[in-house]
Amino acid sequence: MTVDNELLKNLDRLHTTELGVVRIKRNLAVDTDDVVSLCAAKISSSQAVIERTGKNWYVSVDDAVIVVNAHSFTIITAHRK
């Protein structure tokens, strides 16, 4: 199994904290409260480049980077490149 598939297979486990929602909305300039679905859609995009470095996944897609903890599948942050 490749590292890409591990994150993609666990998209249903993605979640974030209340502060994570605020941080992601601010950093990506989005107006939705459902940032988990937004991030899941971006991660599953065919243009997404997924890399694991240490304990985190880094997903580059649509001029943004989404950072996900590899063990808990918590979306830590997302920001523009």
ABEGO torsion letter per residue (X at the ends): XBAAAAAAAAAAABBBBAAAAAAAAAAAGBABABAAAAAAAAAABAABBBBBBEABBBBBBGGBBBBBBAAAGBBABBBBX
